[in-house]
Amino acid sequence: MKHNKWLRLLTYVSGLVNQELLLQNEYFAAENRILRAHMPARLRLSNPERSTLAEIGKRLGRKALAQVACVARLRSRSGPCGRRRR
């Protein structure tokens, strides 16, 4: 019985944390859309910035990345370093 109470409490707390993270992600997505509307058409990234986004994007996964990527886009027809294949 005691184990069941802790399990219910843990489930409740983790649900609250998960809901807060979802709200934060929703806020950041809205903020990114607003900021992107005020940016120039093309934003040039440095190599370290590109590497940072690529590292996090790889951990996030292609499907989730497609929902949140604003600055950098996945390139389906490009080869290494963003050069077009010939």
ZIZICOR-V96357 format. One record per residue. N is the residue number from 1. SS is DSSP state (alpha for helix, beta for strand, coil for the rest). NEAR is the number of other C-alpha atoms within 12 Angstrom. D_LAST is the distance of its C-alpha to the last C-alpha in whole Angstrom. Layout:
BEGIN
N | SS | NEAR | D_LAST
N | SS | NEAR | D_LAST
END
This chain:
BEGIN
1 | coil | 7 | 67
2 | alpha | 8 | 66
3 | alpha | 9 | 63
4 | alpha | 10 | 62
5 | alpha | 11 | 63
6 | alpha | 12 | 61
7 | alpha | 13 | 58
8 | alpha | 14 | 58
9 | alpha | 14 | 59
10 | alpha | 14 | 55
11 | alpha | 14 | 54
12 | alpha | 14 | 55
13 | alpha | 14 | 54
14 | alpha | 14 | 50
15 | alpha | 14 | 50
16 | alpha | 14 | 51
17 | alpha | 14 | 48
18 | alpha | 14 | 46
19 | alpha | 14 | 47
20 | alpha | 14 | 47
21 | alpha | 14 | 43
22 | alpha | 14 | 42
23 | alpha | 14 | 44
24 | alpha | 14 | 42
25 | alpha | 17 | 39
26 | alpha | 16 | 40
27 | alpha | 15 | 41
28 | alpha | 19 | 38
29 | alpha | 21 | 36
30 | alpha | 17 | 38
31 | alpha | 16 | 38
32 | alpha | 19 | 34
33 | alpha | 18 | 34
34 | alpha | 13 | 37
35 | alpha | 15 | 35
36 | alpha | 19 | 32
37 | alpha | 14 | 33
38 | coil | 12 | 35
39 | coil | 14 | 32
40 | coil | 10 | 29
41 | coil | 11 | 26
42 | coil | 13 | 24
43 | coil | 15 | 25
44 | coil | 13 | 24
45 | coil | 15 | 24
46 | coil | 11 | 25
47 | alpha | 12 | 23
48 | alpha | 11 | 27
49 | alpha | 15 | 27
50 | alpha | 20 | 23
51 | alpha | 15 | 24
52 | alpha | 15 | 28
53 | alpha | 24 | 26
54 | alpha | 24 | 24
55 | alpha | 15 | 27
56 | alpha | 18 | 29
57 | alpha | 24 | 26
58 | alpha | 17 | 26
59 | alpha | 13 | 30
60 | alpha | 16 | 30
61 | coil | 17 | 28
62 | alpha | 19 | 25
63 | alpha | 13 | 27
64 | alpha | 14 | 30
65 | alpha | 22 | 27
66 | alpha | 18 | 26
67 | alpha | 22 | 30
68 | alpha | 26 | 30
69 | coil | 24 | 27
70 | coil | 25 | 27
71 | coil | 27 | 26
72 | coil | 25 | 23
73 | coil | 22 | 21
74 | coil | 23 | 19
75 | coil | 16 | 15
76 | coil | 12 | 14
77 | coil | 13 | 10
78 | beta | 13 | 10
79 | coil | 12 | 9
80 | alpha | 10 | 12
81 | alpha | 13 | 14
82 | alpha | 15 | 12
83 | coil | 11 | 9
84 | beta | 11 | 6
85 | coil | 11 | 4
86 | coil | 6 | 0
END
